Amino acid sequence: MAQSIEPNIADLANGWLKSYKLDYKLEQENLNTEIDKALNDYESKGGGKGGNRPDAKILLRDKNLDFYPVLIEYKGHKDKLVKLDAKGQVENRTSKNEPHFSNIKSFAVNGSVHYANALLHHTSYTDIIAIGMTGYKDEAGQIHHKIGVYYVSKSNFGVGQKVEEFSDFSFLAPKNFDAFIEKVKTLNLTQDEIDKIKEQRDREIDQSLVKLNNDIYQNEKGLGENDRVYLVAASIIATLGIPGKVASLEKSDLKSSIEKGNRDGDIIVRKIKAFLDEKDIPSEKKNLILRTLENTLTTANINKIDDGESQLKRVFTKIVDDLGIYYKIGLTTDFTGKLFNEMYGWLGFSQDKLNDVVLTPNYVASLLVKLARVNKDSYVWDFATGSAGLLVAAMNEMLIDAKNNITSPQELTQKEIKIKAEQLLGLELLSSVYMLAILNMILMGDGSSNILNIDSIKDFDGKYGFGKTDSIFPADAFILNPPYSALGNGMNFVEKALGMMNKGYGAIIIQNSSGSGKAIDINKRILERHTLLASIKMPVDIFIGKSSVNTNIYVFKVNEKHHNDEMVKFIDFSNDGYTRTNRKKTSNNLKDTNQAKERYEEVVNLVRFGKSKLNIFTDKEYYEGTIDPNNGADWNQSAPIDTKPSLQDFKKTVGDYLAWEISDILKHQNSKDDILGK
């Protein structure tokens, strides 16, 4: 390999910065405390702890007085500007969803994007400019350089977007910077790009949770089952912060002191209280959260000092380091559902109880939301909300629809607030799981107001739990994955919820025996008031590794009695296009191996529009038929098999028989010839 000309590249680029009179800082110089600390705390380019040092860094401000950190990395070889993956994104993760330290260390843009993610992870800055520059000398000794400029932000989940081509750094000069930022603000990801990045980040979260779970299990003794889940919840809430009001809790804020009132647990409790106060969370809910978390955070053992550090600080540090980036960038996923699915053993449920609290995979949650026809104006409730994964999926669908249909930024902001505060309601009886739901909705920007810790069947009166407490929640979309040990496998939840609605649709995933005999009386009562639109047989391994039940999705139209001649759409969705495994050490246990996304979309269209939308599926998997509303056990039908032979079948059978006859005659004739010696 030719000799690196990195010193020449650095000299050229820094000369530009100097000519623009910019207050840039070199590798060993300090920029500001927050940024310097983040770079020092973050995993280094080589995979070690700390010591990230961009070759140059600047903190610039635009005309709106917003700050933009600029991080620059230099290299000195022709082909070392940037390494992209097959999707055209900066390739800083391996196929196993681990940091690609080789790329990060070797390529200029990859290194600068790595530094930018350190700031997203550990600072309040949400918009960073990452610049890479490299070059080479030709035979005549002339320097040729290349520049890559990427925008790394909360809005693109830290992946980074290329701004455009530049031949120098003059876009950073004071007279040009505002125009550059205006250009940056026009960068938008398509919904398809957003979905792909979310999928990638989802897999990273799964890996991080596996790592965290194993680490705590192996190295942190004496923590009870509930304690471990609550420690994750407490750590995340304490580090969220509210700009201008509540500072995010930093690892350095925990001093591992033995002074009463200033132990690490006391500090975290105070930070959580400050956060909840500013969020204007109902006092009853706030007190429940504080009591629950305080019971874990203030115990003597977890605050005990060992080698100058409390166990609480060690665990807090692991949580922030492993998970911090994902909730800092505002990833709208069922975060705590993933936490629960990885660590459900922490809660010590028996197998029967485990079937009741297994949480819905996010792609199934999204399917339920679409089947229930959720949009920006929907009012959605879930009567067994678990970690609120279904409500998170509903909220995402509502926010996307609002963004696509509201052109006024001010109106859109107001609508987003209303969706989170007034258009979602969830009920969860198990207090340990209820805490996960609260955390989930707080992480999503706080739709936690109307997550209620009550018995859906016995105690819920249909009213808001906060704000409009005297008003009925006007639900028009119902989504559910009920506890299967409940009456009728959970169909009692369906009867109660649909019975409290005046209009709309419902989509539930439930043990399929509920439609074939386990809930006959309930089903008959449901059909007296509501219409069964569709019955969808789901893959047997949908909950692989967590539960072993056969499930169906049932889709209802609310407040329209089911008539005898009503055509129900029966869909065999056993092959949904995904291949699932349950291997602990694999990086991805869910793989799209047969048009999974297209299949899920087709199911939604078939339920909505009927047979005209058949494309991937065939008549063997899609069937329209009737049920008897007075039966209650005929909800799981499949396409009838036609046993009547066709003319073609008849011709083939006759042809096969004649061929056999002729063959047999010739065989006997040959035998006679052999005997006669002919």
N, C-alpha and C positions, 0 to 999 in steps of 0.2 A: 504493500500500500504506500502511496506517495506520502511524503511528510505533511503533517497538518500545518495549515497556515492560520490556525485559530488566532494567534496573536495579531496577525495582519488584519483579520476580519474585525476583531475587537477594536483595534486602533482606528479602522475606517468608521465603524458604527459609532463609537464613542466620540469621534471627531464631529460627526453630524449632530449628536446630542448637545455637544458643547457649543456648536455654532448656532443652535436654536435657543441658547441660554437656558437650558433646562437643568433643574437641580437634581441630576441623576446621582445614584449611589452605586459604587462598584461592589464586587463580590463580598469583600470583608467589611464594608461599611454598613451602618445602621440606617434604616429608612424610618420606621417608627416602631414603638414597642410592640404593638399588636401584631403587625406584619412580621417583624423579626422573630417574635415568639412562636407564631404559627409555623414559620419555615423551619424553625429549630425543632419543634415538637413533632412535625410530620415525618412519616417514613421517608428516608433519603432515597435518592435515585438508585442507589445500589441495593436497597432493601434493608439497610441498617436503621438505627434510631437517630433521627435528627440530623442536623448539619446540612440542610438544603440551602445552597447559596447560588442564586441566579447571578449571571455575569454582570448584569446591570438591572437596576430597578428604579422606578419613578412613581410618585403619587401625583396624578394630575387632576384638575378640577375643571368641569365644563361651565357653561354660562348659567346653568341652573344650580350651581354650587354643589353638584354631586361629585364625589371622589371616584376615581378609577385607578387602581393600582396597575402598573405596567411592568411586566416581568419579562426579561430578555435573556435568551440563552444563545451562545455562540458555538459553532463548530468550524472545523477547518478542512473538510473534505467535500468533494463534488456532490456525492450522493447521500449526504447526511442531514438534509433539511427536515424531512418528515417521513414517518412510516405510517401508512394508512392500512386499515383492514379492508375486507372485501366489500363492506358497505360504505367505504369512503370516509370513515371516521378515524380520528387519531387513535392508533392502536396501542393503547396503554394497558390493556388487559389481555391475558392469555386465553386460550380456548377453555381453560379450567376456571376462568373468572378470577384469576389472581393477577396482581400487578406484573406487568411485562417489563421488568427492570432492565432487561437488555435494550429494549427500544427506548425506554425513558432515559437511559444513560447515554445512548449512542446518537440519538437524533435530536436536533435543536428544538423543533416545535414540540415534540413529545416531552422533552424536559421542561419546557416553559409551561405546557398545559398541566404537567404534574405539579409544578409550583403553584399554579393557579388554583388547583384543587385543594392544596394545603390551606389557601386563604378562604375558600368556600367552607372548608371543614372547621377551621379554627378561628375565624374572624367574623366581624359583622359585614364585611364587604361581600356583595352579591354579584358584582359585575367587574370582571377582570380582563385586561388585554394581555394575551400571551403572544410573544414574538420570538421566532427562531430565525437565525441567520447563519449561513455557511457559505463556503466558496472554495475556489482553487486557483492555481496559477497555470496559465497555458505555457507552451514551449518558449514563448518570448518573455515569460516572467510577468505577464499582465494578469492582474487579479480580476476574476469574474465572481460575482456574488449572487446569491438567491435569498429571498426573504419570504417568510410565512407569517401571516398575521391572523390570529384566531381570537374570537370573542368567547370567553368562558364564563358562564353565568348560572344562576339559579334557574333561569328560564329554559336553558338547554341541558339541565341536569348535570352540568360539569363536563359534558362530553366535548364541547367546543365546536364553534362554527367558523369556517374560513370567511374573512371579511371580503377581501379581493386581492389582486396582485399589486405589489408596491416595489419600487426600485430603490427607495431610500426611506429614511424615517421622518420625512418632512410632514407627514400627516400628524405627528406628535407636536409639531411647532405650535405655539400659542395661537397664531393666526389661522391655523388649519384644523385645530383639534375639535372645535364645535361641529364643524362640517363632518369630520370623521365620526363623531359620536352619533350624529343624526343618521349617518349611513348604517352604523352598528344597530341602531334602534329599528331599522327596517328589516333586519334579519328575522325570519320566521321559520320555524319548523312546520312541515306539513303534519297533519294528524297521523299519517302513516309513519313518518319519521319519529314523532313523539311516542307512538305505540311501540316501535322497535327499540327505542332507547329505554323505555320503561321496562320492557321485557328483559333487556340486558341488565338493567339496574336491579330488577327483581331477583335475577339469578345471583347477582353479587350479594344481595341482602341474605339470600338463603345460605350462601357460603360463609358469610360473616357470622350468621347466627349459629351455624354448626361449629365454627371456630370458637365463638364465645361460650357456647354451651359446654363444649369439651374442656375448655380452659378452666371455667369456674368449677365444673364437676371434678376435674383432676386436682386442682390446686387450692380451692377454697373450701375448707371443711367447716362443718358446724352450721351451715345455712339450711334452714327448714325449706320445705317444698314451696310454700307460698312466698317465703322471703325472697327467693331468687327472682321470681317474676316481678315482685314489687320493687326490687332494687333496680331492675331495668327501667320500670315505669318512672320511678323517682328520679333516676339519673337523667332520663330524657327530658322530663318536665323542667328540671332545674337548669338544664343547659339551653332551653329554647330561647328565653329572654324576650323582651318586648322593646323594640327600638325607642330610645328616648325615655323609657320608663323603668324597665327592669333589665339590669345587665345580665348577660348569660353567665352562669357559674363556670368558672375555669378550674382546671385541675389544681392550679397553684393556689386557689382560694381555700382549699382544704389543707389545714396546717397540722392535722393529726395531733391536736392539743388534748390534754386531759382536763382542761379547765371546764368546770360545769357551765353549761350554756354556750360553750364555744367548741364543743367536740365536732367532728366532721358531720355527724348525723344532725346535730343542732343547726349547723350552717345550711345543710341541704333542706331541712324542714322550713327554715326561714325563707329561703329562696323560692321554694314551691308555694308558700303562703303568699309571698309578694306577687308571684305570677298569677295565681288564682284570683287574688284581689283585683288586679288590673283587668283580668278577663271578665270580671263581673259575673262569675259563675254563681248560681244560687247557693245561699249560705248552707242549706241542708246538704247539698252535694259536696260543697267545698269542705265542710266539716267531716263528712264521711271519707273523702279522699285523704285529708290530713290525718285523721285518726288511723286509717288503715296503714298509710305509709309510715307514720310516726312509730307505730308498734314495731316495725322492722328497723327503722333508721336509728332509733335511740337506745337499742339494747346495748348492754355493757360489752358483750363479746365482740360485736361488730365494730365497736369504737375502741377496742383495746389496742394499745400501741405495741407493735412488734417490729424491731429493727427500725424504729423511727417513723413507722407508717401504720395507719390503721387498716384493717381488712376492708373497711368501707371505701377508703381512698383507692386501694388497689383495684377493687371491683369497679368503682366509678371510672377510673382511668381506662380500664379494659373496654367498658361499654362505650365511652366517648371515642376512643381510638378506633374501635371496630365498626361502630354504627353511626357515628356522628354525621358523616357526610350525607347520609341518606335522608335524614329528617331535616338537615340544614338546607338542602336543595329543594325541599318541598315536594318530595316524591309522593304523589297521591295514590298510595297502594294500601292494601290491608296490612299495615306494618305489624300491628300486634297480633293479627291472625297468623302471620308468618312466625312471629315470636312464639305464639302458643303451639302451633303445629310442630315446631322444632323442639319445644321444651315441655310438651304437655305432660310428660312423665313427672315433672316437678310438682304437679298438683295432686298426684297420688290418687287418681280415679281408678275404680275397678273397671273391668272391661265393659260391663253393661253401662256404667255411667259414662265411660269414654265414648261409646257410640252416641251419647246425648250431646257431647260437647265438641265433637270433631267439627272443624270449621270448613266452610265451603271454599274450594279452590277459586281463585279470582276469575278464571275464565268461565267457570260455571256461574259465579255470581253475576258476571256481566251478561251471560245468556238469560238468566232470570229477569234481570232489569229490562232487557230489550223485549222479552216476552210479555212483561207487564206494561209495555209501551210507555216507559218513563220518559218525560221531557222536562224542559226548564220550568214548566208551570205545574208539574205534578206535586202531590203531597203523598209522600211515601212512608209506610210504616212496616215494621218487622216485629213480630210478637215473641220471638226467641232470638234476640239479636246477637248473642255470643260476643265476639270481639267487634261487632258492628261492620264486618266485612261486606255484607250485602248493602248496608247503608252507604259505605264508602263507594261501592260500585255505582249505586244510584246517584250519589252526589257527583261523581265524575261525569256520568252521562248527562246530568242536568246542567253542569257547568259548561260542558262541551256544546250542548244545544244552545245555551244562552250566548256563548261566545260566537257561535255561527249565525245567530239570528238578531243580535242586538248590536247596532252600529255606533251608538253613543257610548263613549267610555264611562261617562258619569252614570248613565243608566245601567250599564253592565256591572259596575262596581256595586251599586245598590241591589241589583238582582242577586249577585253572588252572596252578599251579606244575608239577604232574605232567605235564599236557599238553605244556607247553613243554620240560620237561627229559627226558621219557621216552617220549613217544608220537609223536615225529616224527623221521625220519631221511632225510638227503639225501646223495647222492654226486655230486661234480662233479670232472672231471679237469682242465679248463682253470683254471690258477691265477688268472688275471686275473678270470674270471667267478666263481670260488670266493670271492674276496674280496667280491664283491657279495652273494653268498648269506650270508656271515658277517655283513656289515653289516645286511642285511635282517632277519635273525632277532634281532640285538641290538636293532635299532630296535623290533621287535615285543615287546620285554620279555624277550628272550633265550631263543629256542629253538635257539640256535646250537651247543649242546653236541654234537649228533650230526649236524653237517654235516661230511662227510669229503672230503678232497682226495685221492681215490684212483680207480683204474680200476675201474668197476663190474663189468666182465666178467672181468678177470684177477685182481684182488686182493681183492675184497670177500668176506668169509667169513660174512656174515649176522649178525655180532655188533655190539653197541653200540660206538660209538667213544669213549665217555666214561661214567664211572660204573660201570655193570654190564658191564665190558669182557669178562667171561667168559661173559656170557649172550647167548643168541640174541635178536635183536629180533623180537618175536612179531607180525610184520606181518599185518594182515588187510584192508588197503586199499592199493592200488597205483595211483599216478597218474603219467603220463609224457608228455612231449613230447620224443622222442629226437632225437639228431643223425641227419639223414636220409642222410648219407654212410656211415653204419655198415652192417654186414652186414644184408641184407634191409630196407634203409631204416630200420633201428633195431629190427627185430623180435627181434634177438638179445638186446636189453635186456629185452624182454617175456618171452621164454623163460626167461631167467636169473631174473628177479624172481618170476614166477609159480611157477617151480620150487622156490623157497625158501619158499613160503607153504603153510600147511596148510589155510587156509580164507579166506573173504572174497571180495572183488570187485576187479576192476581196470578202469580206464578210461584209454585212451591216445588222443592225437591224433597222427596219423602220415600220411606221404605215402601216398595211397590206392593207388598201384601196389604197395605191400607186400601188399595183399589181392587183387591180380589178376595175380600172376605173378612179382614180384620176390623173394618170400620163401616159395616153395612148400614146400620141405623143412622150414623152421622152423615154418611154419604147421601143417603136418601133425603135427609133433611136439608142438606146443602143444595141438592138439585131442585128442591121445591122453590128455591128463591134465586138460584144462580145457574149459569150455563157452563158446562164443561166443554171447552173449545178444543183442547188437545191433550193427548197422553203420549209422553215421550219416554221410551225405554232408554236409560242411560247405561254407559259402560260399567261392567261389573267391578272394574278396578279403579273407579273414580276417586275413592278414598284410600288407595293402596298404602299400606303401612300404618294407617291410622284406624281404619274400621273395615269391617267386611259385611256389607249389606247391599242387597240389590235395590236399586232406586229407580223411580220414575219422576219425571216432571209433569205436573198437572197445571193446565192453564185455564183460568176461569174468566168469564164476563160477569160482572157484578150486577145484581138486582134485575136479572132477566131469567125467569123460570126456564128450566131445561125441558124442551118439548120432545116427544117421542121421535119425531122426524128430524131432529137436530143432527147434522152431520158432524161427527167428531173426527179430528185428524189424529190418526195413530201413526207414530213414527218410531221405527227401530233405529235408535242412535247408538247401538252397541259399538259400532265402528265410528268413532268421532274423529279419527285421523291422528290422534295422539298415541304415542307409545310411552308407557309409564314403567318406571322401575323403582325399586326401593333400596338402592345401594347407598350406604352411608358415605362412601368416599367419592362418589361420582359428582361432577360439577353440575350436571343437569339431569334430573330424573324425569323430565317431561320433554319429549321431542315431537315436533310436528313431522310425521313421516308419511302422511297421506292427505294433504290439503285440509288440515284441521280448521284453519281460519275460515276457509270457504265453506266447509261443512256447517260450522256454527252459524254462519250468516244465512246459509240456505235453510236451516231449521227455522230460524226466525221468520224468513219470508214465506215458508210453507205454512206455518201457523197463521200468519197474517193474511196471505193471499191465496193459498191453496195450491192445487196440483199444477197449475200453470208455471210454478216456480221450480218444478223438478228439473234438476240438472245433473248433479253428482249422484244423488240417490235414485233408486229405481222403484218400480211398483211393488217389489218384494219388501221394500223398507218403508214405503209410504202407502197408507190405506185410509180411505174415508168410509166410515160406517156409523151405525147408530148404537146407542145403548138404551137400556130400559131404565128410566128414572126411578122405577120402583124396585130395582134389583140391588144396586149398591155394591155389587161385586164383579161387574163386567167392564171395568175401566182399563184393563190391560190387554187389549186385543192386538192381534197381528194380522197381516195380510193373509187372506184365505188362499190355500193351495188348490189350484184347479186340477182335479184328478181326471177330468174328461179328456180323452185323447183327441188330438187334432187329426185332420186328414193327412198331414205330413207325418205325424207319428205312426198312423196306420200304414202308410206307404213304406216307411222305413222298416217297420216290424215285418211286413210281408216280404219285403226285399231281403231282409236278413235271413228270414226263414227259407226262402227259395235258394239263396246262396248256400245255406247249410245243406239243404236237400241235394243240390247238384254236386256239392263237394263230397257228400257221403256216397252218392251213386258212383261217382268217378273213382272214389277210393275202393269201393267194392269191385268195380270193374277191373281196376289195376291188380287187385288181389287174385282174381280169376285168371287173368293173363299170366301172372307169375306162376300159378299152379300148372297151367297148360304149357308153360315154357315159351310162350310167345313174347 
